[in-house]
């Protein structure tokens, strides 16, 4: 049996997801794609073989041939479309963030619990990245002892013109927030944001250093530098009691000539995390067939948004901010 998938959003991420579903996923096929720009939806449908191209996302959700929906529209629309999928009883993979506003995430959580069935997966694709997977397995092996610190760097070659200091936290750092919780099996309790001198290439506070403390006493520090100029570069190092576990440079080859060794950085996150996106989308399809949830839940989506919101408060206050979370419902344990 092959599941019919509908994609909402035909921008950079939606078009990529449509291609992944159409070409790389077993047990699923692309049926429909929606975008506010109908020409863009039509062009992706022509490329991927989707039967329906529309500018009405609700037509995708309501299409009887669509068994599950992937949402990759602008962030502010995520919660509404996810709620429409829940109303229709259809599984949904929603790109991060589940919603920019914490209260909207909680509305989704409540609607999912009311329906009594886990239907929402949030697109924190790093959980499916083989390198982070190896780090987690190494940590869980206990060969290195308990984790004490997690050093991260998140560098983009350049940020879009509409980027802001707050987005640096709720659009970019939100990935480290989720992956730190997942790797350490811990919750983040406090956050502080340090602003170094700003790069002349940036129109906002860039770089930033975000420092979290976990409920197990670990420190997580994240350098965000979204106009680093040289490429897309994600670093992570777990410092444990008797050793360290780091992400190795994600390359297949390097060159050596004239006394110099070099390798290429990806221009952005899509090539860097290509395997993660494919594995995430396959795990989502498999989870629908098996009925066993995979990846980040709506609850994880809520926590990531709540932590990011505290980060934005810390950016504004300059002080350490406590992170308050609702108690975790048994539904998500
Ligand atoms: C972007 O929205 C993403 O989700 C990328 O994974 C991240 O690296 C980038 O900084 C964000 O702007």
Boltz pocket constraint, residues with backbone or C-beta under 6 A from the ligand:
constraints:
  - pocket:
      binder: B
      contacts: [[A, 156], [A, 171], [A, 172], [A, 175], [A, 269]]
      max_distance: 6.0
